[in-house]
Amino acid sequence: MGNFQNRNKNNYIGIIIVLIIAIFLLFIFLIMLSNISKQESEHKEITYDNLTTVKEVIEYYKSTYVSEETSKEKGFKIDINLVLSKMPYDENDVSNEEYYNNLINDIAKVISYKNFKMIDKENDITIKVTCKNKNVASIVINDIEDYFIYMDSQISMKTYSEIKPVDFEVTSEVLQRVISENWSNGDYFGQRDSIYNEYYIYFNQGIKARTIQNKIYNIVFDKNYNGNVINNLFPGMSLSEVKGELGKPSFESEEVIGYKGNNIYVFFSDGEISVYRVSGTETDEFFDLADKFINNNMDLLEFMN
């Protein structure tokens, strides 16, 4: 009887030992399986079709992911910290707009089009993105909306300092007075009707004007303006008529042509003539001030006025 009980006891001990070994081996197997799965996940090839996280999107575009956190700025859900692999413009002033648009749109997609910020502290770039109706509604880079349009215009404009001036006559009496008084912020245009996008609007006179630091820096004449502005040219004339009068433009796009005079730049577009001053070193001041003051919605035409 005693021997039988001892055998049963030994059997139980053996079974327990086998179970412990089995559990231990299963535990080891699960750890190995987990590590294999983790390694496969880490080494998974990132393709455009399997992007599901912000980190994957950023790395797909060869930038460096740093972190994500809830944004402290009102109106934004997420702050994404990263180091961008491409600057907005390269050393030859070639735009990387397509890269930025693709990166931003793909990030917006994986976070279900919540408003977000991209912060690159290393390169001092902050991008604010707002979304609406499952689309990117606006992109603001370093507090400038439509950043690439603005910068393209600025880069083009900076080359004007090397362009030979075109000889033309200022025939607008109000513009003559503004120039003679060194563009001071005087009462030249009559009763002001409104203010829009930092421009004073004089509707009946057909004039818009903007001042910076108490000086007029831009005057826009529209079709309501009664009279010539440059030579025999008035708002509403075709670009071909302008070229016939003034010759080859200093600047030309499909919608705008511009000329550098001795003391003004003048741009002609559909229905408007836009003028701002050229005054030696103050030309550089214009671009510095533009960085600070021009941060609204604008296309190339709006930059010219």
C-alpha positions as CSV (number, residue, x, y, z in Angstrom):
1,M,0.0,0.0,0.0
2,G,2.8,2.4,0.9
3,N,4.7,1.6,-2.3
4,F,1.5,2.4,-4.4
5,Q,1.1,5.7,-2.7
6,N,4.8,6.6,-3.3
7,R,4.4,5.7,-7.0
8,N,1.4,7.9,-7.3
9,K,3.2,10.7,-5.6
10,N,6.2,10.3,-7.9
11,N,3.9,10.3,-10.9
12,Y,2.3,13.6,-9.8
13,I,5.7,15.1,-9.3
14,G,6.7,14.0,-12.8
15,I,3.6,15.4,-14.3
16,I,4.1,18.7,-12.6
17,I,7.7,18.9,-13.7
18,V,6.6,18.1,-17.3
19,L,4.0,20.8,-17.1
20,I,6.5,23.4,-15.8
21,I,8.9,22.5,-18.5
22,A,6.1,22.8,-21.1
23,I,4.9,26.1,-19.8
24,F,8.5,27.4,-19.8
25,L,9.1,26.3,-23.3
26,L,5.8,27.8,-24.4
27,F,6.8,31.1,-22.7
28,I,10.2,31.0,-24.5
29,F,8.4,30.3,-27.8
30,L,6.0,33.2,-27.3
31,I,8.9,35.5,-26.6
32,M,10.7,34.4,-29.7
33,L,7.5,34.7,-31.8
34,S,6.9,38.2,-30.5
35,N,10.5,39.2,-31.3
36,I,10.2,37.8,-34.8
37,S,6.9,39.7,-35.3
38,K,8.5,42.9,-34.0
39,Q,11.5,42.5,-36.3
40,E,9.3,41.9,-39.3
41,S,7.3,45.0,-38.4
42,E,10.4,47.1,-38.0
43,H,11.8,45.8,-41.3
44,K,8.6,46.0,-43.1
45,E,9.0,47.8,-46.4
46,I,7.2,51.1,-46.4
47,T,5.3,51.6,-49.6
48,Y,2.9,54.3,-50.5
49,D,-0.1,51.9,-50.4
50,N,0.5,50.8,-46.8
51,L,1.1,54.2,-45.1
52,T,-1.1,54.2,-41.9
53,T,0.8,56.4,-39.4
54,V,2.4,59.8,-39.3
55,K,5.8,58.2,-38.7
56,E,5.4,56.0,-41.7
57,V,4.5,59.0,-43.9
58,I,7.4,61.1,-42.7
59,E,9.9,58.3,-43.2
60,Y,8.4,57.4,-46.6
61,Y,9.3,61.0,-47.7
62,K,12.8,60.5,-46.3
63,S,12.4,63.0,-43.5
64,T,13.1,62.2,-39.8
65,Y,10.2,61.6,-37.4
66,V,10.7,62.9,-33.9
67,S,7.4,62.8,-31.9
68,E,3.7,63.7,-31.8
69,E,1.8,65.5,-29.1
70,T,-1.5,67.2,-28.5
71,S,-1.2,70.8,-29.7
72,K,-1.5,73.6,-27.2
73,E,-2.5,76.1,-29.9
74,K,-6.1,76.7,-30.3
75,G,-7.6,75.3,-33.5
76,F,-5.0,72.6,-33.9
77,K,-5.2,69.0,-32.7
78,I,-1.7,67.6,-33.2
79,D,1.8,68.9,-33.1
80,I,4.2,66.8,-35.2
81,N,7.9,67.2,-34.5
82,L,10.2,66.3,-37.4
83,V,13.3,67.2,-39.3
84,L,12.5,67.8,-43.0
85,S,14.8,66.3,-45.5
86,K,14.2,69.1,-48.0
87,M,14.0,72.9,-47.5
88,P,11.2,74.8,-49.2
89,Y,13.8,76.0,-51.7
90,D,17.2,74.6,-52.6
91,E,20.4,76.5,-52.9
92,N,19.5,77.4,-56.5
93,D,16.1,78.9,-55.4
94,V,14.3,75.9,-57.0
95,S,11.0,75.2,-55.3
96,N,10.2,72.0,-53.5
97,E,6.5,72.8,-53.4
98,E,5.4,69.4,-54.8
99,Y,7.3,67.6,-52.0
100,Y,5.7,69.7,-49.3
101,N,2.2,69.4,-50.8
102,N,2.5,65.6,-51.1
103,L,3.9,65.2,-47.5
104,I,1.3,67.4,-46.0
105,N,-1.7,65.8,-47.8
106,D,-0.6,62.3,-46.9
107,I,-0.2,63.2,-43.2
108,A,-3.6,64.8,-43.3
109,K,-5.0,61.6,-44.7
110,V,-3.6,59.3,-42.0
111,I,-4.9,61.5,-39.2
112,S,-8.4,61.8,-40.7
113,Y,-8.0,65.4,-41.7
114,K,-7.6,67.0,-38.3
115,N,-5.9,70.4,-38.1
116,F,-2.2,69.9,-37.3
117,K,1.2,71.6,-37.1
118,M,4.5,70.4,-38.4
119,I,7.5,71.7,-36.4
120,D,11.1,71.4,-37.6
121,K,13.1,73.1,-34.8
122,E,16.4,72.2,-36.5
123,N,15.6,74.2,-39.6
124,D,13.3,76.8,-38.0
125,I,10.2,75.8,-40.1
126,T,6.7,75.7,-38.7
127,I,3.8,74.6,-41.0
128,K,0.2,75.0,-39.9
129,V,-2.3,72.9,-41.8
130,T,-6.1,73.3,-41.5
131,C,-8.5,70.8,-43.1
132,K,-12.1,70.9,-44.1
133,N,-14.4,68.4,-45.7
134,K,-11.7,65.7,-45.9
135,N,-9.3,68.1,-47.8
136,V,-6.4,70.3,-46.9
137,A,-7.9,73.8,-46.8
138,S,-4.9,76.0,-46.0
139,I,-1.1,75.6,-45.5
140,V,0.7,78.4,-43.7
141,I,4.5,78.1,-43.6
142,N,6.3,80.4,-41.2
143,D,3.2,82.5,-40.9
144,I,2.9,83.1,-44.7
145,E,-0.1,81.5,-46.5
146,D,0.4,80.5,-50.1
147,Y,4.1,80.6,-49.2
148,F,5.5,79.3,-52.5
149,I,3.5,81.8,-54.6
150,Y,4.8,84.6,-52.4
151,M,8.4,83.3,-52.4
152,D,8.4,82.7,-56.2
153,S,7.3,86.3,-56.7
154,Q,9.8,87.6,-54.2
155,I,12.7,85.7,-55.9
156,S,11.6,87.1,-59.3
157,M,11.3,90.6,-57.9
158,K,14.8,90.6,-56.3
159,T,16.4,90.2,-59.7
160,Y,15.0,93.6,-60.8
161,S,17.9,95.5,-59.1
162,E,20.0,94.3,-62.0
163,I,17.5,95.2,-64.8
164,K,18.0,98.3,-66.9
165,P,15.2,100.7,-66.3
166,V,12.6,101.4,-69.0
167,D,12.1,105.1,-69.9
168,F,8.4,106.0,-69.4
169,E,6.4,109.0,-68.2
170,V,4.2,109.1,-65.1
171,T,1.0,110.7,-66.4
172,S,-1.3,110.3,-63.4
173,E,-1.5,113.5,-61.4
174,V,-2.1,111.8,-58.1
175,L,0.9,109.4,-58.7
176,Q,3.1,112.4,-59.6
177,R,2.2,114.0,-56.3
178,V,2.8,110.9,-54.3
179,I,6.3,110.5,-55.9
180,S,7.2,114.2,-55.5
181,E,6.3,113.9,-51.8
182,N,8.5,110.8,-51.3
183,W,5.5,108.4,-50.9
184,S,4.5,110.0,-47.6
185,N,1.2,108.9,-46.1
186,G,-0.8,112.0,-47.1
187,D,-4.4,112.7,-48.0
188,Y,-4.1,112.1,-51.8
189,F,-7.1,110.0,-52.7
190,G,-10.2,111.6,-51.2
191,Q,-12.9,109.9,-49.2
192,R,-11.9,106.3,-48.2
193,D,-14.7,103.7,-48.6
194,S,-13.3,100.7,-46.8
195,I,-10.3,98.6,-45.8
196,Y,-9.6,95.2,-47.2
197,N,-6.5,93.0,-46.8
198,E,-4.7,96.0,-45.3
199,Y,-5.5,98.1,-48.4
200,Y,-7.4,101.4,-48.2
201,I,-10.1,101.3,-50.8
202,Y,-11.2,104.4,-52.7
203,F,-13.9,102.9,-54.9
204,N,-15.1,105.9,-56.8
205,Q,-11.6,107.1,-57.5
206,G,-10.6,103.6,-58.7
207,I,-7.7,103.4,-56.3
208,K,-6.4,101.0,-53.6
209,A,-3.4,102.0,-51.5
210,R,-1.3,100.3,-48.8
211,T,1.1,101.9,-46.4
212,I,3.9,100.4,-44.4
213,Q,5.5,102.4,-41.5
214,N,3.7,105.5,-42.5
215,K,4.8,105.4,-46.1
216,I,2.8,104.4,-49.2
217,Y,4.5,101.4,-50.7
218,N,1.8,100.3,-53.2
219,I,-0.9,102.0,-55.3
220,V,-3.3,100.1,-57.5
221,F,-5.4,101.7,-60.2
222,D,-8.5,99.9,-61.4
223,K,-11.0,100.4,-64.2
224,N,-12.8,103.1,-62.1
225,Y,-9.8,105.3,-62.3
226,N,-10.4,108.1,-64.8
227,G,-7.2,108.9,-66.7
228,N,-3.9,107.6,-67.8
229,V,-1.3,106.3,-65.4
230,I,1.9,105.6,-67.4
231,N,2.3,107.3,-70.8
232,N,-1.1,106.9,-72.6
233,L,-1.8,103.7,-70.7
234,F,-4.9,103.3,-68.4
235,P,-6.4,100.4,-66.5
236,G,-8.2,97.9,-68.7
237,M,-5.9,98.0,-71.7
238,S,-4.7,94.7,-73.1
239,L,-1.2,93.4,-72.3
240,S,-0.4,93.5,-76.0
241,E,-1.3,97.2,-76.1
242,V,1.0,97.8,-73.1
243,K,3.9,96.0,-74.8
244,G,3.3,98.0,-77.9
245,E,3.7,101.2,-75.9
246,L,6.5,100.3,-73.5
247,G,8.4,97.5,-75.3
248,K,9.7,94.2,-73.8
249,P,8.7,93.8,-70.2
250,S,11.2,93.5,-67.3
251,F,8.9,90.8,-65.9
252,E,6.3,88.6,-67.7
253,S,3.9,85.8,-66.9
254,E,0.6,84.8,-68.5
255,E,-1.4,87.3,-66.5
256,V,1.0,90.0,-65.5
257,I,3.7,92.1,-67.1
258,G,6.0,94.5,-65.3
259,Y,8.4,97.3,-66.0
260,K,11.2,98.8,-63.9
261,G,11.3,102.6,-64.2
262,N,13.7,105.0,-62.7
263,N,11.8,105.4,-59.5
264,I,8.9,103.0,-59.7
265,Y,8.0,99.4,-60.6
266,V,4.7,99.2,-62.6
267,F,2.7,96.0,-63.2
268,F,-0.1,95.6,-65.7
269,S,-2.8,92.9,-65.3
270,D,-6.4,92.4,-66.4
271,G,-8.1,95.7,-65.4
272,E,-5.4,97.0,-63.0
273,I,-2.1,98.9,-62.9
274,S,-0.1,98.3,-59.8
275,V,2.7,100.7,-58.8
276,Y,5.3,100.7,-56.0
277,R,8.4,102.6,-55.4
278,V,12.1,102.0,-56.3
279,S,14.3,104.0,-54.0
280,G,17.9,102.6,-53.8
281,T,18.5,100.7,-50.6
282,E,14.9,100.9,-49.6
283,T,14.2,98.2,-52.3
284,D,15.7,95.7,-49.9
285,E,13.6,97.2,-47.1
286,F,10.5,96.4,-49.2
287,F,11.3,92.7,-49.2
288,D,12.1,92.7,-45.5
289,L,8.8,94.3,-44.7
290,A,7.0,92.1,-47.2
291,D,8.1,89.1,-45.1
292,K,6.4,90.6,-42.0
293,F,3.3,92.1,-43.6
294,I,2.3,90.0,-46.5
295,N,0.8,86.8,-45.0
296,N,-2.7,86.8,-46.4
297,N,-4.4,84.8,-49.2
298,M,-2.8,85.8,-52.4
299,D,-2.0,84.7,-55.8
300,L,0.6,86.3,-58.1
301,L,-1.8,89.1,-59.0
302,E,-2.4,89.9,-55.4
303,F,1.3,90.0,-54.6
304,M,1.6,92.6,-57.3
305,N,-1.0,94.7,-55.5
